[in-house]
Amino acid sequence: MNPEEVLIPITMFLTTAAVFIIWIVTRHRERATMIEKGLSHDEIKAMYHRDIKRDPFTSLKWGLMALLAGAAILLGNYLHMVYNVDEGVIFGLITLFVGIALILFYTIAVKKVNNP
């Protein structure tokens, strides 16, 4: 077993532990500063509360992008297998189809917003 094979997992776990410890220490300092400034528990809780509002068009956008990216991958693989084109064409097709999906999303969203 090479030393590099052992060093990579050790480094991964040490880095993960370091990030977690730094996150805990920073969070503690932030809360201690808030308490020193005289904020109550309810005020601190209100600062961390987020009201999440979901945009209904987000699912449409990601759905169109995933659908057309999948179609681009299928078309690229078909072209590669049948017509023996270069595999780099797949990345171009993905970019092209995702761009088409975003334009299609924009036109649908504008029509829905203007005509509710």
Backbone as XML, in Angstrom:
<?xml version="1.0"?>
<chain id="A" units="angstrom">
  <residue number="1" name="MET">
    <atom name="N" x="0.850" y="-1.177" z="0.000"/>
    <atom name="CA" x="0.000" y="0.000" z="0.000"/>
    <atom name="C" x="0.894" y="1.238" z="0.000"/>
  </residue>
  <residue number="2" name="ASN">
    <atom name="N" x="0.632" y="2.128" z="-0.925"/>
    <atom name="CA" x="1.407" y="3.360" z="-1.041"/>
    <atom name="C" x="1.015" y="4.349" z="0.048"/>
  </residue>
  <residue number="3" name="PRO">
    <atom name="N" x="1.963" y="5.193" z="0.442"/>
    <atom name="CA" x="1.618" y="6.209" z="1.451"/>
    <atom name="C" x="0.545" y="7.185" z="0.959"/>
  </residue>
  <residue number="4" name="GLU">
    <atom name="N" x="0.484" y="7.416" z="-0.363"/>
    <atom name="CA" x="-0.525" y="8.334" z="-0.889"/>
    <atom name="C" x="-1.926" y="7.775" z="-0.696"/>
  </residue>
  <residue number="5" name="GLU">
    <atom name="N" x="-2.062" y="6.463" z="-0.760"/>
    <atom name="CA" x="-3.374" y="5.839" z="-0.600"/>
    <atom name="C" x="-3.906" y="5.987" z="0.820"/>
  </residue>
  <residue number="6" name="VAL">
    <atom name="N" x="-3.015" y="6.096" z="1.780"/>
    <atom name="CA" x="-3.422" y="6.273" z="3.173"/>
    <atom name="C" x="-3.612" y="7.756" z="3.482"/>
  </residue>
  <residue number="7" name="LEU">
    <atom name="N" x="-2.804" y="8.586" z="2.866"/>
    <atom name="CA" x="-2.826" y="10.012" z="3.159"/>
    <atom name="C" x="-4.114" y="10.695" z="2.700"/>
  </residue>
  <residue number="8" name="ILE">
    <atom name="N" x="-4.689" y="10.258" z="1.598"/>
    <atom name="CA" x="-5.891" y="10.894" z="1.062"/>
    <atom name="C" x="-7.085" y="10.748" z="2.005"/>
  </residue>
  <residue number="9" name="PRO">
    <atom name="N" x="-7.415" y="9.540" z="2.499"/>
    <atom name="CA" x="-8.547" y="9.458" z="3.438"/>
    <atom name="C" x="-8.295" y="10.189" z="4.749"/>
  </residue>
  <residue number="10" name="ILE">
    <atom name="N" x="-7.053" y="10.126" z="5.233"/>
    <atom name="CA" x="-6.734" y="10.831" z="6.484"/>
    <atom name="C" x="-6.935" y="12.331" z="6.297"/>
  </residue>
  <residue number="11" name="THR">
    <atom name="N" x="-6.464" y="12.855" z="5.187"/>
    <atom name="CA" x="-6.628" y="14.279" z="4.907"/>
    <atom name="C" x="-8.102" y="14.647" z="4.781"/>
  </residue>
  <residue number="12" name="MET">
    <atom name="N" x="-8.885" y="13.797" z="4.151"/>
    <atom name="CA" x="-10.313" y="14.072" z="3.997"/>
    <atom name="C" x="-11.006" y="14.171" z="5.357"/>
  </residue>
  <residue number="13" name="PHE">
    <atom name="N" x="-10.731" y="13.198" z="6.235"/>
    <atom name="CA" x="-11.383" y="13.213" z="7.542"/>
    <atom name="C" x="-10.892" y="14.374" z="8.403"/>
  </residue>
  <residue number="14" name="LEU">
    <atom name="N" x="-9.618" y="14.684" z="8.347"/>
    <atom name="CA" x="-9.104" y="15.820" z="9.119"/>
    <atom name="C" x="-9.681" y="17.142" z="8.614"/>
  </residue>
  <residue number="15" name="THR">
    <atom name="N" x="-9.802" y="17.291" z="7.325"/>
    <atom name="CA" x="-10.376" y="18.514" z="6.767"/>
    <atom name="C" x="-11.845" y="18.653" z="7.144"/>
  </residue>
  <residue number="16" name="THR">
    <atom name="N" x="-12.592" y="17.557" z="7.071"/>
    <atom name="CA" x="-14.001" y="17.587" z="7.463"/>
    <atom name="C" x="-14.145" y="17.951" z="8.937"/>
  </residue>
  <residue number="17" name="ALA">
    <atom name="N" x="-13.298" y="17.367" z="9.784"/>
    <atom name="CA" x="-13.342" y="17.681" z="11.214"/>
    <atom name="C" x="-12.975" y="19.144" z="11.468"/>
  </residue>
  <residue number="18" name="ALA">
    <atom name="N" x="-11.979" y="19.651" z="10.754"/>
    <atom name="CA" x="-11.573" y="21.046" z="10.933"/>
    <atom name="C" x="-12.693" y="22.009" z="10.537"/>
  </residue>
  <residue number="19" name="VAL">
    <atom name="N" x="-13.362" y="21.734" z="9.430"/>
    <atom name="CA" x="-14.472" y="22.597" z="8.996"/>
    <atom name="C" x="-15.593" y="22.560" z="10.026"/>
  </residue>
  <residue number="20" name="PHE">
    <atom name="N" x="-15.917" y="21.389" z="10.539"/>
    <atom name="CA" x="-16.976" y="21.259" z="11.530"/>
    <atom name="C" x="-16.624" y="22.003" z="12.816"/>
  </residue>
  <residue number="21" name="ILE">
    <atom name="N" x="-15.393" y="21.884" z="13.273"/>
    <atom name="CA" x="-14.958" y="22.564" z="14.505"/>
    <atom name="C" x="-14.976" y="24.076" z="14.306"/>
  </residue>
  <residue number="22" name="ILE">
    <atom name="N" x="-14.494" y="24.551" z="13.169"/>
    <atom name="CA" x="-14.504" y="25.991" z="12.893"/>
    <atom name="C" x="-15.935" y="26.509" z="12.841"/>
  </residue>
  <residue number="23" name="TRP">
    <atom name="N" x="-16.856" y="25.744" z="12.268"/>
    <atom name="CA" x="-18.255" y="26.144" z="12.214"/>
    <atom name="C" x="-18.833" y="26.277" z="13.621"/>
  </residue>
  <residue number="24" name="ILE">
    <atom name="N" x="-18.534" y="25.310" z="14.500"/>
    <atom name="CA" x="-19.053" y="25.350" z="15.875"/>
    <atom name="C" x="-18.485" y="26.551" z="16.628"/>
  </residue>
  <residue number="25" name="VAL">
    <atom name="N" x="-17.181" y="26.790" z="16.523"/>
    <atom name="CA" x="-16.553" y="27.907" z="17.233"/>
    <atom name="C" x="-17.102" y="29.240" z="16.734"/>
  </residue>
  <residue number="26" name="THR">
    <atom name="N" x="-17.260" y="29.390" z="15.434"/>
    <atom name="CA" x="-17.792" y="30.637" z="14.876"/>
    <atom name="C" x="-19.228" y="30.866" z="15.315"/>
  </residue>
  <residue number="27" name="ARG">
    <atom name="N" x="-20.015" y="29.820" z="15.317"/>
    <atom name="CA" x="-21.408" y="29.937" z="15.758"/>
    <atom name="C" x="-21.478" y="30.344" z="17.231"/>
  </residue>
  <residue number="28" name="HIS">
    <atom name="N" x="-20.610" y="29.753" z="18.047"/>
    <atom name="CA" x="-20.590" y="30.088" z="19.468"/>
    <atom name="C" x="-20.211" y="31.556" z="19.670"/>
  </residue>
  <residue number="29" name="ARG">
    <atom name="N" x="-19.187" y="32.020" z="18.947"/>
    <atom name="CA" x="-18.770" y="33.417" z="19.085"/>
    <atom name="C" x="-19.882" y="34.374" z="18.655"/>
  </residue>
  <residue number="30" name="GLU">
    <atom name="N" x="-20.565" y="34.027" z="17.595"/>
    <atom name="CA" x="-21.651" y="34.877" z="17.109"/>
    <atom name="C" x="-22.773" y="34.972" z="18.139"/>
  </residue>
  <residue number="31" name="ARG">
    <atom name="N" x="-23.147" y="33.859" z="18.689"/>
    <atom name="CA" x="-24.216" y="33.873" z="19.700"/>
    <atom name="C" x="-23.781" y="34.563" z="20.989"/>
  </residue>
  <residue number="32" name="ALA">
    <atom name="N" x="-22.530" y="34.380" z="21.387"/>
    <atom name="CA" x="-22.029" y="35.063" z="22.583"/>
    <atom name="C" x="-22.047" y="36.571" z="22.381"/>
  </residue>
  <residue number="33" name="THR">
    <atom name="N" x="-21.693" y="37.027" z="21.190"/>
    <atom name="CA" x="-21.729" y="38.462" z="20.897"/>
    <atom name="C" x="-23.154" y="38.995" z="20.952"/>
  </residue>
  <residue number="34" name="MET">
    <atom name="N" x="-24.108" y="38.222" z="20.448"/>
    <atom name="CA" x="-25.507" y="38.656" z="20.514"/>
    <atom name="C" x="-25.995" y="38.750" z="21.953"/>
  </residue>
  <residue number="35" name="ILE">
    <atom name="N" x="-25.603" y="37.802" z="22.773"/>
    <atom name="CA" x="-26.020" y="37.835" z="24.175"/>
    <atom name="C" x="-25.384" y="39.015" z="24.901"/>
  </residue>
  <residue number="36" name="GLU">
    <atom name="N" x="-24.106" y="39.287" z="24.574"/>
    <atom name="CA" x="-23.431" y="40.433" z="25.191"/>
    <atom name="C" x="-24.102" y="41.750" z="24.818"/>
  </residue>
  <residue number="37" name="LYS">
    <atom name="N" x="-24.668" y="41.830" z="23.624"/>
    <atom name="CA" x="-25.345" y="43.050" z="23.191"/>
    <atom name="C" x="-26.745" y="43.159" z="23.761"/>
  </residue>
  <residue number="38" name="GLY">
    <atom name="N" x="-27.195" y="42.140" z="24.471"/>
    <atom name="CA" x="-28.468" y="42.213" z="25.164"/>
    <atom name="C" x="-29.673" y="41.743" z="24.381"/>
  </residue>
  <residue number="39" name="LEU">
    <atom name="N" x="-29.470" y="40.953" z="23.380"/>
    <atom name="CA" x="-30.607" y="40.438" z="22.627"/>
    <atom name="C" x="-31.269" y="39.297" z="23.393"/>
  </residue>
  <residue number="40" name="SER">
    <atom name="N" x="-32.588" y="39.256" z="23.363"/>
    <atom name="CA" x="-33.304" y="38.192" z="24.049"/>
    <atom name="C" x="-33.335" y="36.938" z="23.183"/>
  </residue>
  <residue number="41" name="HIS">
    <atom name="N" x="-33.809" y="35.850" z="23.772"/>
    <atom name="CA" x="-33.893" y="34.584" z="23.053"/>
    <atom name="C" x="-34.818" y="34.692" z="21.848"/>
  </residue>
  <residue number="42" name="ASP">
    <atom name="N" x="-35.936" y="35.389" z="22.022"/>
    <atom name="CA" x="-36.887" y="35.538" z="20.915"/>
    <atom name="C" x="-36.306" y="36.372" z="19.774"/>
  </residue>
  <residue number="43" name="GLU">
    <atom name="N" x="-35.532" y="37.406" z="20.099"/>
    <atom name="CA" x="-34.910" y="38.225" z="19.053"/>
    <atom name="C" x="-33.854" y="37.438" z="18.277"/>
  </residue>
  <residue number="44" name="ILE">
    <atom name="N" x="-33.089" y="36.628" z="19.001"/>
    <atom name="CA" x="-32.078" y="35.792" z="18.339"/>
    <atom name="C" x="-32.771" y="34.764" z="17.441"/>
  </residue>
  <residue number="45" name="LYS">
    <atom name="N" x="-33.841" y="34.172" z="17.939"/>
    <atom name="CA" x="-34.575" y="33.179" z="17.156"/>
    <atom name="C" x="-35.178" y="33.821" z="15.909"/>
  </residue>
  <residue number="46" name="ALA">
    <atom name="N" x="-35.664" y="35.051" z="16.019"/>
    <atom name="CA" x="-36.245" y="35.750" z="14.876"/>
    <atom name="C" x="-35.185" y="36.075" z="13.823"/>
  </residue>
  <residue number="47" name="MET">
    <atom name="N" x="-33.945" y="36.303" z="14.260"/>
    <atom name="CA" x="-32.871" y="36.593" z="13.312"/>
    <atom name="C" x="-32.552" y="35.377" z="12.451"/>
  </residue>
  <residue number="48" name="TYR">
    <atom name="N" x="-32.675" y="34.187" z="13.013"/>
    <atom name="CA" x="-32.334" y="32.974" z="12.282"/>
    <atom name="C" x="-33.526" y="32.370" z="11.542"/>
  </residue>
  <residue number="49" name="HIS">
    <atom name="N" x="-34.703" y="32.873" z="11.790"/>
    <atom name="CA" x="-35.889" y="32.342" z="11.121"/>
    <atom name="C" x="-35.964" y="32.891" z="9.700"/>
  </residue>
  <residue number="50" name="ARG">
    <atom name="N" x="-36.117" y="31.978" z="8.746"/>
    <atom name="CA" x="-36.248" y="32.394" z="7.351"/>
    <atom name="C" x="-37.618" y="31.989" z="6.844"/>
  </residue>
  <residue number="51" name="ASP">
    <atom name="N" x="-38.270" y="32.934" z="6.224"/>
    <atom name="CA" x="-39.549" y="32.646" z="5.605"/>
    <atom name="C" x="-39.277" y="32.279" z="4.149"/>
  </residue>
  <residue number="52" name="ILE">
    <atom name="N" x="-39.400" y="31.008" z="3.834"/>
    <atom name="CA" x="-39.056" y="30.521" z="2.501"/>
    <atom name="C" x="-40.280" y="30.624" z="1.604"/>
  </residue>
  <residue number="53" name="LYS">
    <atom name="N" x="-40.121" y="31.364" z="0.550"/>
    <atom name="CA" x="-41.176" y="31.484" z="-0.442"/>
    <atom name="C" x="-40.681" y="30.806" z="-1.711"/>
  </residue>
  <residue number="54" name="ARG">
    <atom name="N" x="-41.425" y="29.839" z="-2.166"/>
    <atom name="CA" x="-41.020" y="29.074" z="-3.342"/>
    <atom name="C" x="-41.636" y="29.679" z="-4.598"/>
  </residue>
  <residue number="55" name="ASP">
    <atom name="N" x="-40.812" y="29.835" z="-5.590"/>
    <atom name="CA" x="-41.262" y="30.330" z="-6.879"/>
    <atom name="C" x="-41.800" y="29.146" z="-7.682"/>
  </residue>
  <residue number="56" name="PRO">
    <atom name="N" x="-43.044" y="29.207" z="-8.141"/>
    <atom name="CA" x="-43.601" y="28.062" z="-8.876"/>
    <atom name="C" x="-42.900" y="27.818" z="-10.212"/>
  </residue>
  <residue number="57" name="PHE">
    <atom name="N" x="-42.206" y="28.815" z="-10.736"/>
    <atom name="CA" x="-41.529" y="28.645" z="-12.018"/>
    <atom name="C" x="-40.197" y="27.906" z="-11.893"/>
  </residue>
  <residue number="58" name="THR">
    <atom name="N" x="-39.679" y="27.763" z="-10.673"/>
    <atom name="CA" x="-38.387" y="27.107" z="-10.492"/>
    <atom name="C" x="-38.439" y="25.654" z="-10.941"/>
  </residue>
  <residue number="59" name="SER">
    <atom name="N" x="-39.488" y="24.946" z="-10.585"/>
    <atom name="CA" x="-39.611" y="23.553" z="-11.001"/>
    <atom name="C" x="-39.726" y="23.432" z="-12.512"/>
  </residue>
  <residue number="60" name="LEU">
    <atom name="N" x="-40.437" y="24.371" z="-13.121"/>
    <atom name="CA" x="-40.551" y="24.365" z="-14.576"/>
    <atom name="C" x="-39.187" y="24.557" z="-15.229"/>
  </residue>
  <residue number="61" name="LYS">
    <atom name="N" x="-38.422" y="25.495" z="-14.718"/>
    <atom name="CA" x="-37.100" y="25.771" z="-15.285"/>
    <atom name="C" x="-36.195" y="24.555" z="-15.187"/>
  </residue>
  <residue number="62" name="TRP">
    <atom name="N" x="-36.088" y="23.969" z="-14.000"/>
    <atom name="CA" x="-35.193" y="22.821" z="-13.822"/>
    <atom name="C" x="-35.705" y="21.597" z="-14.568"/>
  </residue>
  <residue number="63" name="GLY">
    <atom name="N" x="-37.019" y="21.450" z="-14.667"/>
    <atom name="CA" x="-37.574" y="20.335" z="-15.417"/>
    <atom name="C" x="-37.264" y="20.432" z="-16.899"/>
  </residue>
  <residue number="64" name="LEU">
    <atom name="N" x="-37.422" y="21.629" z="-17.463"/>
    <atom name="CA" x="-37.092" y="21.821" z="-18.874"/>
    <atom name="C" x="-35.608" y="21.595" z="-19.130"/>
  </residue>
  <residue number="65" name="MET">
    <atom name="N" x="-34.764" y="22.107" z="-18.240"/>
    <atom name="CA" x="-33.323" y="21.933" z="-18.419"/>
    <atom name="C" x="-32.931" y="20.465" z="-18.345"/>
  </residue>
  <residue number="66" name="ALA">
    <atom name="N" x="-33.471" y="19.726" z="-17.377"/>
    <atom name="CA" x="-33.138" y="18.312" z="-17.244"/>
    <atom name="C" x="-33.659" y="17.513" z="-18.432"/>
  </residue>
  <residue number="67" name="LEU">
    <atom name="N" x="-34.866" y="17.825" z="-18.872"/>
    <atom name="CA" x="-35.461" y="17.117" z="-19.999"/>
    <atom name="C" x="-34.644" y="17.313" z="-21.279"/>
  </residue>
  <residue number="68" name="LEU">
    <atom name="N" x="-34.307" y="18.549" z="-21.581"/>
    <atom name="CA" x="-33.569" y="18.801" z="-22.810"/>
    <atom name="C" x="-32.105" y="18.398" z="-22.703"/>
  </residue>
  <residue number="69" name="ALA">
    <atom name="N" x="-31.510" y="18.454" z="-21.513"/>
    <atom name="CA" x="-30.143" y="17.954" z="-21.354"/>
    <atom name="C" x="-30.114" y="16.439" z="-21.566"/>
  </residue>
  <residue number="70" name="GLY">
    <atom name="N" x="-31.116" y="15.736" z="-21.057"/>
    <atom name="CA" x="-31.205" y="14.295" z="-21.287"/>
    <atom name="C" x="-31.408" y="13.969" z="-22.752"/>
  </residue>
  <residue number="71" name="ALA">
    <atom name="N" x="-32.243" y="14.761" z="-23.419"/>
    <atom name="CA" x="-32.448" y="14.563" z="-24.857"/>
    <atom name="C" x="-31.154" y="14.814" z="-25.628"/>
  </residue>
  <residue number="72" name="ALA">
    <atom name="N" x="-30.382" y="15.817" z="-25.203"/>
    <atom name="CA" x="-29.101" y="16.095" z="-25.861"/>
    <atom name="C" x="-28.119" y="14.950" z="-25.675"/>
  </residue>
  <residue number="73" name="ILE">
    <atom name="N" x="-28.084" y="14.366" z="-24.491"/>
    <atom name="CA" x="-27.193" y="13.231" z="-24.243"/>
    <atom name="C" x="-27.614" y="12.035" z="-25.096"/>
  </residue>
  <residue number="74" name="LEU">
    <atom name="N" x="-28.911" y="11.776" z="-25.149"/>
    <atom name="CA" x="-29.391" y="10.671" z="-25.988"/>
    <atom name="C" x="-29.056" y="10.898" z="-27.457"/>
  </residue>
  <residue number="75" name="LEU">
    <atom name="N" x="-29.303" y="12.113" z="-27.952"/>
    <atom name="CA" x="-29.004" y="12.418" z="-29.344"/>
    <atom name="C" x="-27.502" y="12.323" z="-29.616"/>
  </residue>
  <residue number="76" name="GLY">
    <atom name="N" x="-26.695" y="12.838" z="-28.693"/>
    <atom name="CA" x="-25.245" y="12.776" z="-28.866"/>
    <atom name="C" x="-24.729" y="11.346" z="-28.888"/>
  </residue>
  <residue number="77" name="ASN">
    <atom name="N" x="-25.247" y="10.501" z="-27.997"/>
    <atom name="CA" x="-24.840" y="9.092" z="-28.011"/>
    <atom name="C" x="-25.292" y="8.387" z="-29.277"/>
  </residue>
  <residue number="78" name="TYR">
    <atom name="N" x="-26.484" y="8.708" z="-29.743"/>
    <atom name="CA" x="-26.979" y="8.114" z="-30.989"/>
    <atom name="C" x="-26.089" y="8.526" z="-32.165"/>
  </residue>
  <residue number="79" name="LEU">
    <atom name="N" x="-25.770" y="9.810" z="-32.253"/>
    <atom name="CA" x="-24.908" y="10.283" z="-33.333"/>
    <atom name="C" x="-23.520" y="9.654" z="-33.264"/>
  </residue>
  <residue number="80" name="HIS">
    <atom name="N" x="-23.017" y="9.454" z="-32.048"/>
    <atom name="CA" x="-21.699" y="8.843" z="-31.880"/>
    <atom name="C" x="-21.712" y="7.381" z="-32.306"/>
  </residue>
  <residue number="81" name="MET">
    <atom name="N" x="-22.761" y="6.654" z="-31.955"/>
    <atom name="CA" x="-22.814" y="5.233" z="-32.273"/>
    <atom name="C" x="-23.140" y="4.986" z="-33.746"/>
  </residue>
  <residue number="82" name="VAL">
    <atom name="N" x="-24.084" y="5.727" z="-34.318"/>
    <atom name="CA" x="-24.529" y="5.456" z="-35.684"/>
    <atom name="C" x="-23.631" y="6.138" z="-36.717"/>
  </residue>
  <residue number="83" name="TYR">
    <atom name="N" x="-23.339" y="7.423" z="-36.508"/>
    <atom name="CA" x="-22.585" y="8.178" z="-37.510"/>
    <atom name="C" x="-21.124" y="8.384" z="-37.130"/>
  </residue>
  <residue number="84" name="ASN">
    <atom name="N" x="-20.716" y="7.845" z="-35.997"/>
    <atom name="CA" x="-19.321" y="7.888" z="-35.534"/>
    <atom name="C" x="-18.783" y="9.322" z="-35.452"/>
  </residue>
  <residue number="85" name="VAL">
    <atom name="N" x="-19.589" y="10.234" z="-34.920"/>
    <atom name="CA" x="-19.124" y="11.604" z="-34.707"/>
    <atom name="C" x="-18.316" y="11.654" z="-33.416"/>
  </residue>
  <residue number="86" name="ASP">
    <atom name="N" x="-17.575" y="12.721" z="-33.251"/>
    <atom name="CA" x="-16.726" y="12.872" z="-32.073"/>
    <atom name="C" x="-17.574" y="12.998" z="-30.809"/>
  </residue>
  <residue number="87" name="GLU">
    <atom name="N" x="-17.040" y="12.491" z="-29.685"/>
    <atom name="CA" x="-17.785" y="12.559" z="-28.415"/>
    <atom name="C" x="-17.922" y="13.986" z="-27.895"/>
  </residue>
  <residue number="88" name="GLY">
    <atom name="N" x="-17.080" y="14.894" z="-28.354"/>
    <atom name="CA" x="-17.168" y="16.284" z="-27.935"/>
    <atom name="C" x="-18.446" y="16.963" z="-28.382"/>
  </residue>
  <residue number="89" name="VAL">
    <atom name="N" x="-19.101" y="16.377" z="-29.366"/>
    <atom name="CA" x="-20.365" y="16.920" z="-29.853"/>
    <atom name="C" x="-21.424" y="16.868" z="-28.753"/>
  </residue>
  <residue number="90" name="ILE">
    <atom name="N" x="-21.338" y="15.879" z="-27.872"/>
    <atom name="CA" x="-22.324" y="15.735" z="-26.794"/>
    <atom name="C" x="-22.344" y="16.974" z="-25.912"/>
  </residue>
  <residue number="91" name="PHE">
    <atom name="N" x="-21.176" y="17.500" z="-25.565"/>
    <atom name="CA" x="-21.125" y="18.681" z="-24.703"/>
    <atom name="C" x="-21.699" y="19.905" z="-25.408"/>
  </residue>
  <residue number="92" name="GLY">
    <atom name="N" x="-21.449" y="20.012" z="-26.687"/>
    <atom name="CA" x="-22.057" y="21.104" z="-27.452"/>
    <atom name="C" x="-23.564" y="20.979" z="-27.520"/>
  </residue>
  <residue number="93" name="LEU">
    <atom name="N" x="-24.038" y="19.758" z="-27.703"/>
    <atom name="CA" x="-25.490" y="19.545" z="-27.740"/>
    <atom name="C" x="-26.137" y="19.852" z="-26.400"/>
  </residue>
  <residue number="94" name="ILE">
    <atom name="N" x="-25.481" y="19.457" z="-25.314"/>
    <atom name="CA" x="-26.030" y="19.749" z="-23.982"/>
    <atom name="C" x="-26.142" y="21.259" z="-23.790"/>
  </residue>
  <residue number="95" name="THR">
    <atom name="N" x="-25.088" y="21.987" z="-24.145"/>
    <atom name="CA" x="-25.115" y="23.440" z="-24.006"/>
    <atom name="C" x="-26.220" y="24.054" z="-24.868"/>
  </residue>
  <residue number="96" name="LEU">
    <atom name="N" x="-26.323" y="23.577" z="-26.087"/>
    <atom name="CA" x="-27.352" y="24.085" z="-26.996"/>
    <atom name="C" x="-28.754" y="23.801" z="-26.467"/>
  </residue>
  <residue number="97" name="PHE">
    <atom name="N" x="-29.013" y="22.581" z="-26.041"/>
    <atom name="CA" x="-30.347" y="22.209" z="-25.591"/>
    <atom name="C" x="-30.721" y="22.884" z="-24.268"/>
  </residue>
  <residue number="98" name="VAL">
    <atom name="N" x="-29.758" y="23.052" z="-23.362"/>
    <atom name="CA" x="-30.055" y="23.760" z="-22.105"/>
    <atom name="C" x="-30.348" y="25.233" z="-22.403"/>
  </residue>
  <residue number="99" name="GLY">
    <atom name="N" x="-29.632" y="25.811" z="-23.356"/>
    <atom name="CA" x="-29.938" y="27.182" z="-23.775"/>
    <atom name="C" x="-31.338" y="27.293" z="-24.352"/>
  </residue>
  <residue number="100" name="ILE">
    <atom name="N" x="-31.715" y="26.320" z="-25.162"/>
    <atom name="CA" x="-33.078" y="26.299" z="-25.708"/>
    <atom name="C" x="-34.104" y="26.161" z="-24.584"/>
  </residue>
  <residue number="101" name="ALA">
    <atom name="N" x="-33.789" y="25.326" z="-23.594"/>
    <atom name="CA" x="-34.702" y="25.151" z="-22.455"/>
    <atom name="C" x="-34.881" y="26.455" z="-21.693"/>
  </residue>
  <residue number="102" name="LEU">
    <atom name="N" x="-33.808" y="27.200" z="-21.497"/>
    <atom name="CA" x="-33.920" y="28.472" z="-20.775"/>
    <atom name="C" x="-34.716" y="29.505" z="-21.571"/>
  </residue>
  <residue number="103" name="ILE">
    <atom name="N" x="-34.527" y="29.536" z="-22.878"/>
    <atom name="CA" x="-35.311" y="30.454" z="-23.707"/>
    <atom name="C" x="-36.786" y="30.050" z="-23.683"/>
  </residue>
  <residue number="104" name="LEU">
    <atom name="N" x="-37.054" y="28.759" z="-23.782"/>
    <atom name="CA" x="-38.429" y="28.262" z="-23.713"/>
    <atom name="C" x="-39.053" y="28.598" z="-22.355"/>
  </residue>
  <residue number="105" name="PHE">
    <atom name="N" x="-38.285" y="28.421" z="-21.284"/>
    <atom name="CA" x="-38.774" y="28.776" z="-19.949"/>
    <atom name="C" x="-39.107" y="30.258" z="-19.870"/>
  </residue>
  <residue number="106" name="TYR">
    <atom name="N" x="-38.239" y="31.089" z="-20.416"/>
    <atom name="CA" x="-38.469" y="32.534" z="-20.376"/>
    <atom name="C" x="-39.765" y="32.904" z="-21.094"/>
  </residue>
  <residue number="107" name="THR">
    <atom name="N" x="-39.994" y="32.327" z="-22.261"/>
    <atom name="CA" x="-41.212" y="32.660" z="-22.999"/>
    <atom name="C" x="-42.461" y="32.189" z="-22.254"/>
  </residue>
  <residue number="108" name="ILE">
    <atom name="N" x="-42.404" y="31.011" z="-21.647"/>
    <atom name="CA" x="-43.554" y="30.510" z="-20.880"/>
    <atom name="C" x="-43.792" y="31.385" z="-19.649"/>
  </residue>
  <residue number="109" name="ALA">
    <atom name="N" x="-42.721" y="31.735" z="-18.947"/>
    <atom name="CA" x="-42.859" y="32.541" z="-17.725"/>
    <atom name="C" x="-43.400" y="33.925" z="-18.034"/>
  </residue>
  <residue number="110" name="VAL">
    <atom name="N" x="-42.928" y="34.542" z="-19.115"/>
    <atom name="CA" x="-43.408" y="35.875" z="-19.468"/>
    <atom name="C" x="-44.885" y="35.827" z="-19.824"/>
  </residue>
  <residue number="111" name="LYS">
    <atom name="N" x="-45.321" y="34.792" z="-20.558"/>
    <atom name="CA" x="-46.735" y="34.673" z="-20.912"/>
    <atom name="C" x="-47.587" y="34.470" z="-19.657"/>
  </residue>
  <residue number="112" name="LYS">
    <atom name="N" x="-47.120" y="33.666" z="-18.704"/>
    <atom name="CA" x="-47.896" y="33.414" z="-17.470"/>
    <atom name="C" x="-47.968" y="34.661" z="-16.608"/>
  </residue>
  <residue number="113" name="VAL">
    <atom name="N" x="-46.889" y="35.420" z="-16.514"/>
    <atom name="CA" x="-46.879" y="36.612" z="-15.675"/>
    <atom name="C" x="-47.761" y="37.697" z="-16.281"/>
  </residue>
  <residue number="114" name="ASN">
    <atom name="N" x="-47.705" y="37.868" z="-17.596"/>
    <atom name="CA" x="-48.486" y="38.917" z="-18.249"/>
    <atom name="C" x="-49.965" y="38.572" z="-18.357"/>
  </residue>
  <residue number="115" name="ASN">
    <atom name="N" x="-50.306" y="37.310" z="-18.471"/>
    <atom name="CA" x="-51.700" y="36.867" z="-18.575"/>
    <atom name="C" x="-52.009" y="35.862" z="-17.466"/>
  </residue>
  <residue number="116" name="PRO">
    <atom name="N" x="-52.342" y="36.332" z="-16.276"/>
    <atom name="CA" x="-52.576" y="35.377" z="-15.164"/>
    <atom name="C" x="-53.813" y="34.571" z="-15.285"/>
  </residue>
</chain>
